């Protein structure tokens, strides 16, 4: 309970002196590390790492670089020890599952493995938070103390699926947080092909992390770093991601739908980065896959990206031939405006309002009526509220 309270104390302290915040932060770091060293229960360790992550993120909002080298190395050392111990426990659980045990014990062991998976997720969160606070200075020690001994091994196809997911998420977070660093650019060279190969995994969790990471790598590369070899890889990725999106049952709520939303997002990111004729070829179809509703954070990004394409589309290729996508675009706007929970932020809805009004103003009365008749009553009501008409 004390560990859970630390982030709240940090947030309360933000209204006061920065010096008080920094001192409280450093004291909390030492306390968290002491608690972690003395604990071997994965559930409690998850609480400690979650609290540590939230504390770092809270302080990062007001001042970067507060985490000095000594404290950072201490966190890395303790984290490496926790990962090592977790892997040992996993081996014990695997051995137990191979023994002649009853169903109740099998479920107990599976629960223990799940707790280790949850712990690894929180560890990945702490790594991302440190990268965000410390910047490129973190990368050499990350490479030496965490990536090479552990996360690089997790990227192997021989690793358990849950550890593969942790490895992909960790490296994706590093690249996304520090995209311009030479280390991140070096990681991408081997990481992007790996994610392309796994984006159609039968495991939806692995599929989601791989699909998302393809988009992360693409954005980190940017248009200026797209070599002919990279372009060929990204074109291959477009085909594979399209297969993920079109697969039967791909919109099933939960992790399967989330994986599909991430695939849709990465198609958009690749298309935007490659530009040119790729936009004209891909985006008319991409629009038909929207709206995205399963991964709320990614959905908000996707619908904002739709506005980017519409605003930059002087040739109106997004509308498709004979404006066949126009009802779909307005349906997306309507659903984005009415969906609960939210799948578009306030700024995106304002952009949709401006774009929608601009398009409607260019239609004659007959075309406007035909457009409205293509929408469901619920969409017409939502669109009317959004456009103010």
Order of alpha helices (4+ residues) and beta strands (2+ residues): alpha-alpha-alpha-alpha-alpha-alpha-alpha-alpha-alpha-alpha-alpha-alpha-alpha-alpha-alpha-alpha-alpha
